[in-house]
Amino acid sequence: MDKLLEIKDLHTSFFTHVGEVKAVRGINIDVHQGEAVGIVGESGCGKSVTSLSVMRLVPSPGKIIKGQIYFKGEDLLQKSEKEMQKIRGNKIAMIFQDPMTSLNPVYTIGDQLIEPLRLHKNLDKKAARREAVELLREVRIPDPEKRLNQYPHEFSGGMRQRVMIAMALSCQPELIIADEPTTALDVTIQAQILELMKELREKFNSSIMLITHDLGIVADLCSRIVVMYAGIIVEEGSVRDIFYNPKHPYTWGLLKSIPKVNMTSRQRLIPIDGQPPDLLKPPAGCPFVPRCRYAMRICQEQCPGLYSVSDDHNAACWLLDSRAPSVTWDREGVSLK
């Protein structure tokens, strides 16, 4: 498959009154044509900042320090703001995190759907309205002709998220960035939204970059997973690699904290103790050291690079060094050999 998006050595920081917060620190991510890639990690790990960097929408006082973001071979960081306006919503679309606040409350749903169609597709108002009705029908909003004249407050959270998906798909973008698309929704609506995204991805052959902290959602929608922690990538691989053969202690912790269907009432979830590091002063070594029960001296002194575990499966952990103790993962826990 051809690479649609290539993020190379991306560094994004926020310059606050107390210093530079290094939110993203040298990450590399590829998204191929037609592929769905999930970026997972706890709050504050840099997932959303990565997606906003791709869109060139990092809010002040944030700034992309260095790196390259290639979309179809062209570096987005070298584009002017006018050129980026032609790309946003047209070739790359974003579904934002909170459907309750992402829509403008003073404009009708129709106004907000018709505007990008007229801007990017050069349609007249009547043709744009017809296409907007079809988009609402596509995302299974009943009575779309009537709904087009209503305001966001007249829609439920799930319906608003469907409108956001319709807006994202309005110009049939090649890449959709979905930032926590099901966060504020109950589980039944979550399932409907995920099923809708899968169907529309197959229909339009769009690539998806899904930002989430929910590994269950990633397993359902994505073929590949990138695990982030403290602004860096600690592991990446196929869904099968990450769920059945994880290699980084942070990934082990994430998996052990997921509820299982066959759990008994006496079994308890195992949380990851401690807190992520302060990115005002990132540690010299592996950022997971204070929370890792397998940490060694070298972990405190040097941050490991990504070790190749197998084809397309990499992890940044000194335990993968040939001199380190052997560690196994058996889905029920981790053990040293």
Phi, psi and omega in degrees: 000146179283145176284124178270316181232133175230117174257122185236122174047050183281129175235121177231129183232161174242123184264094183264175181291344179258357178138186182272119175267113183273085189287321178232128191231076172079050182265155177228121180222136174244141172233122182270164180300126178079005184265152173245118182246130178259134175249117187239162180152164182286171181302136178089005183276349178109007182298305184292325178297323176298314181294320179292329177294319178299320181278355186058045181235025180296121184288154176295140009267032180280154181205137173282116186280311178199173180120180177227143174232100183267126173242113184054039175086355180251133183283114182294335181287347178263358181279150174283166179298324179295320178292323180293327178297329178284336181273317181297130179080344181255298178263327176234124180240155182231134172258113188280168193294316189245106181295340181288333184241355184283336179267144180285120186290344185264357178244148177291163176301320179300314179303318185283336176276323185287325184304307180295330178294319179288324183290312187265335183252358179055041178270150173284172188298321183292317180293321179295322179294318178299318181291325178296320177299317180295324178295316178296322177294323180298323180266017171064043171265119184292152178050057187299328180297319179287318184296332182298333182268001182266167181259160183306325182293347179270002180248147173285171179300317179295320178293322177297321179293326175296321177297318178298321178293319177299318178296319180295325183270357189303326181251017180050062183292155178279335180227129175246125175257116182250109183262103180048059188291347183239016187303311188268013187251151178285168192297325180291320177291323176305312181299319179295317181295317179296318178296320178297315180297321178296315181296316183290326177297317179293322182291317185262354181056037178276149172275151180233133168247106186262121178260123182199163171253001186259105182294333179296319179295319180297317180298329183280329189249328192256160175256340182222148184233137171244123180258122180250148176209127176053041174085001179234165175270124180258339176198149176210144180175184177291165177304318180296318179302311187290322183276328186248343180217050181292151184236349181257137180305329178292319177297319176303315181297318178299316183291324180287344181267003180272130176297143179246147183298323185269014179292142176271169181294340181272343180281145182237149173290147181254106181284163173272111182293155176089187183232154175298158181289160176283117183279002167291328178224075181300143180293155179289326182264207178294128183293345182271356185311310184298342184250003188256124181282351181253011185297140177243175182299318182297332180297327180282336187263326184224139175276124183289151171278182179279118174275139177278119178270316176199187179303122177065014176239115182228150178214142181261085182208134179293342177296340179276353175292142184300339182273351185275160176297149180280135181234137180242154179237125183239023181072338177261346181166188183239141179219148176271140175270000000 
